[in-house]
Amino acid sequence: MTTIPESMTLRVTQTQTLNPLVRLLRLARADGGVLPGYSAGAHVRVQVTLPNGTSDWRAYSLINFSTITDATAAPTEYCIAVRRDDAGRGGSRCMHTIAQGATLAVQAPRNEFPLQAHTGTTVLLAGGIGVTPLTSMAAQCRAAGTPVRLHYAGRSRTLMAFLPELQALLGQDLQLHIDDEAGALNIPAVIAGCAPADRLYLCGPQPMLDAVLAQAQALGWLPGRVHFELFAAPAVAQGDHAFELVLEQSGRTLTVPADKSILEVLIAAGCDPMFDCQRGECGVCAVAVLDGEIEHRDYVLSAREKSLGNVMHTCVSRAKGARLVLDL
């Protein structure tokens, strides 16, 4: 299991309701001292209390609008925004009850979604609350004097956070796609508008990510041109079913319910699997498959690797049939 890094105790210095769904929190040391630095795309993990009384960790991207060079190298506060999800597991609901002055356990920043050096324009594509890591990316590009363009999609203007700040930061390089004003985001048009040297950074819901990757692949884009981060673990899909999971090395047989991942079942059974992102992005939880057909849902394996059917990622992928045998 991934080891949880030692955490800091930070005080909530400000809370602000940005719209009916999104709440901003600023976190700082009690003595106002310097916090660990971070780069654009980084996140912190915050300890939350779930409805059943247990504790867990949730990741929130760090927000920065400053265009001062190295503005985030030695910050005195972290800024995060949390979208309330009443259908979720309870972490966001907890964060929406935190009052100014409360203290939270916060892990130091990590960056699994960094900007990469390249010669073209950095094209940012945000869906809803997925805009949070892209704020820092846009600010870092402005600070460095490199070309950047942000496409920001949302259902309505009233539910889109940080519009004034982004408009001030980006001006004409901010392009809004608002469903109730102009219809849904035209993903083929966004992809077609990218020059050959441009790179695309995407954060949003899984359907948006799937559509972007499919369009980019159809146009012959190399995989390295699209960088992405999901802001939530995949939900249960229609047609998901329970299946038998055989652990060949230990001889154990487990049942994976329709609403649980293989990884969750392994952890509950007392196993010690390797994992990190739990969204199918990092590849840490890969395991060899000895028998059974795989329903691949990760974003790590190539189409050829998936067709071989001999490895899967336990955090998101499942069995197509009634049984899977893993080399565990």
Long-range contacts (C-beta under 8 A, 24 or more apart in sequence): 1-267, 1-272, 1-273, 1-274, 1-275, 2-274, 2-275, 2-276, 2-284, 4-57, 4-107, 5-107, 5-108, 6-107, 7-47, 7-105, 7-106, 7-107, 7-108, 8-35, 8-105, 8-106, 8-107, 8-108, 9-103, 9-104, 9-105, 9-106, 10-35, 10-78, 10-103, 10-104, 10-106, 11-101, 11-102, 11-103, 11-104, 12-98, 12-99, 12-100, 12-101, 12-102, 12-103, 12-104, 13-77, 13-100, 14-100, 15-98, 15-99, 15-100, 18-81, 18-161, 18-162, 19-158, 19-159, 19-160, 19-161, 20-158, 20-159, 21-83, 21-84, 21-159, 22-81, 22-82, 22-83, 22-84, 22-129, 22-159, 22-161, 23-81, 23-82, 23-84, 23-95, 23-96, 24-63, 24-79, 24-80, 24-81, 24-161, 25-79, 25-80, 25-81, 25-82, 25-95, 25-98, 26-77, 26-78, 26-79, 27-77, 27-78, 27-79, 27-80, 27-104, 27-106, 28-76, 28-77, 28-78, 29-76, 30-103, 32-76, 33-76, 34-74, 34-75, 34-76, 35-74, 35-75, 35-76, 35-77, 35-78, 36-108, 36-109, 37-72, 37-73, 37-74, 37-75, 37-109, 38-62, 38-72, 38-75, 38-109, 38-111, 39-72, 39-111, 39-114, 39-115, 39-136, 39-140, 40-64, 40-72, 40-114, 40-115, 40-133, 40-136, 40-137, 40-139, 40-140, 41-111, 41-112, 41-113, 41-114, 41-115, 41-133, 41-136, 41-137, 41-201, 41-229, 42-109, 42-110, 42-111, 42-113, 42-114, 42-133, 42-136, 43-109, 43-110, 43-111, 43-112, 43-113, 43-133, 44-78, 44-80, 44-106, 44-107, 44-108, 44-109, 44-110, 45-106, 45-107, 45-110, 46-80, 46-95, 46-104, 46-105, 46-106, 46-107, 47-104, 47-105, 47-106, 48-90, 48-91, 48-94, 48-95, 49-94, 50-89, 50-90, 50-91, 50-94, 51-90, 51-93, 52-90, 56-89, 56-91, 57-107, 58-91, 58-92, 58-95, 60-132, 61-132, 61-133, 61-136, 61-203, 61-229, 61-231, 62-109, 62-132, 62-133, 62-136, 63-132, 63-135, 63-136, 63-162, 64-135, 64-136, 64-139, 64-140, 65-135, 65-139, 65-162, 65-165, 65-169, 66-139, 66-143, 67-139, 67-142, 67-143, 67-169, 68-143, 69-143, 69-144, 71-139, 71-143, 72-136, 78-106, 78-109, 80-132, 81-129, 81-132, 81-161, 81-162, 83-128, 83-129, 85-232, 88-232, 112-229, 112-277, 112-281, 112-282, 113-201, 113-203, 113-227, 113-228, 113-229, 115-140, 115-141, 115-201, 116-199, 116-227, 118-197, 118-198, 118-199, 119-197, 120-147, 120-195, 120-196, 120-197, 120-198, 120-199, 121-147, 121-148, 121-149, 121-194, 121-195, 121-197, 121-198, 122-146, 122-147, 122-148, 122-149, 122-198, 122-199, 122-201, 123-148, 123-149, 123-151, 123-190, 123-194, 123-198, 123-199, 123-200, 123-201, 124-148, 124-149, 124-150, 124-151, 124-200, 124-201, 124-202, 125-150, 125-151, 125-153, 125-190, 125-200, 125-201, 125-202, 125-203, 125-204, 125-208, 125-212, 126-150, 126-151, 126-152, 126-153, 126-202, 126-203, 126-204, 127-153, 127-154, 127-185, 127-203, 127-204, 127-205, 127-208, 128-153, 128-154, 128-155, 128-159, 128-160, 128-204, 128-205, 129-161, 129-231, 130-202, 130-203, 130-204, 130-205, 130-208, 130-229, 130-231, 131-160, 131-161, 131-162, 131-166, 131-203, 132-161, 132-203, 132-231, 133-203, 133-229, 134-201, 134-203, 135-162, 135-165, 135-166, 137-201, 138-166, 138-169, 138-170, 139-169, 142-169, 142-170, 148-173, 149-173, 149-174, 149-175, 150-174, 150-175, 151-175, 151-177, 151-185, 151-190, 152-176, 152-177, 153-177, 153-178, 153-179, 153-184, 153-185, 153-204, 153-208, 154-178, 154-179, 155-179, 155-180, 156-180, 156-181, 157-181, 187-211, 187-212, 187-215, 188-215, 191-215, 191-216, 191-219, 191-221, 192-219, 198-225, 199-225, 199-226, 199-227, 200-225, 200-226, 200-227, 201-227, 201-228, 202-226, 202-227, 202-228, 202-229, 203-228, 203-229, 203-230, 203-231, 204-230, 204-231, 205-230, 205-231, 205-232, 206-230, 206-232, 206-234, 206-235, 209-299, 213-299, 223-302, 228-281, 228-299, 229-281, 230-279, 230-280, 230-281, 232-279, 233-278, 233-279, 233-315, 233-316, 234-279, 234-280, 234-297, 234-316, 240-318, 243-318, 243-319, 243-321, 243-322, 243-323, 243-324, 244-322, 244-323, 244-324, 245-319, 245-323, 245-324, 245-326, 246-291, 246-323, 246-324, 246-325, 246-326, 247-271, 247-326, 247-328, 248-290, 248-325, 248-326, 248-327, 248-328, 249-327, 249-328, 250-328, 256-318, 256-319, 261-314, 261-315, 261-316, 261-318, 262-312, 262-314, 262-315, 262-317, 262-318, 262-324, 262-326, 263-314, 263-315, 266-314, 266-328, 271-328, 273-314, 273-328, 275-314, 275-315, 277-315, 278-315, 278-316, 279-315, 279-316, 280-313, 280-315, 280-316, 280-317, 283-313, 285-313, 285-314, 285-315, 286-311, 286-312, 286-313, 287-311, 287-312, 287-313, 287-314, 287-326, 287-327, 287-328, 288-326, 288-327, 289-324, 289-325, 289-326, 289-327, 290-325, 290-326, 290-327, 291-323, 291-324, 291-325, 292-319, 292-320, 292-321, 292-323, 292-324, 292-325, 293-319, 293-320, 293-321, 294-318, 294-319, 294-320, 294-324, 295-319, 295-320
